[in-house]
């Protein structure tokens, strides 16, 4: 519950008039109800939620799935210093 409030609060810094239920539905909007064939992108915008909430390390994860099998994965680490 604490993390949910912090995520909603962070979201409202950018979009102050969005209801909590709407924020949670935006997050849940990534569910895929399609079949097991074809291509699908999978995005985890905050992989490492605790690190993100502490303003520490986290990643943005993007994957491409084809016919139910992962074929490509990419990580972005916005808080990772360039000199490490």
N, C-alpha and C positions, 0 to 999 in steps of 0.2 A: 504494500500500500504506500509506503514511503517513497519508493522508486517511481511508482505511478504518478504520485503528486509532483515529484521533481521533474519528471519528463513533461507532464502537462504544463507545469509552470514555465519550463524552458521554452516550450512551444508557444506559449502565450506571450512571451517576450517579443515574438515576431508577429503573431496573430492574436491580439488580446481579446477579441470578442468570440473566439471559438469555444463552444461548450466541450466539457471533458469527454462526454460520450462521442462527440464528433472526432476529437483527437484520437481516441482509442479505435474508432472505426477506420480512420486513415491508416493506422498501424496495421490493423487486421485486414486491410484491403489487399494485402499481398497474398492471401490464400488463393490457391488455384483449384478450381473445381472441374477442370477440363480432363480429357482422357490422358492415357499414357503414351500417346504418340505425338510426334511433332516437336517443335522447339518451344522452350519456355525460358525466360530470364528469371533468375532468383536474385533478389537484392536484400542484403541486410545493411541498412544505412548506418547502424550503430552496433558493430560487433565489438563487444566489450563495454556494455552499458555502464558498469561501475567505474571504469576508467574515464568514460565520457562525462559522467556526472561529477567526478572529482576534477574534471578538466585536465586529465592525465592522458595516457595512451589509450587509443581505440582504433578501430579500422572500419573501413567501408568495404564490404564484401559483395562481389558481383559474380554470378555464375551463369553459365549457359547449359541447359539440360536438353538433350535430344533423345527422344523415345525413352524417357525415364532414366537416362544415364548422364552423369555430368561429363561435359566435353571441354569446358573452359572455366577457369577460375582466376579472378583478379582481386588483389587487395590494394587498397589505398590507405595510407597511414598519415592522416593530416597533421597529427601532433608530433610525428617523429622528426627530430632535428636532422638536418642534412649532414652534419659532421659526425654522425654515429654510424 
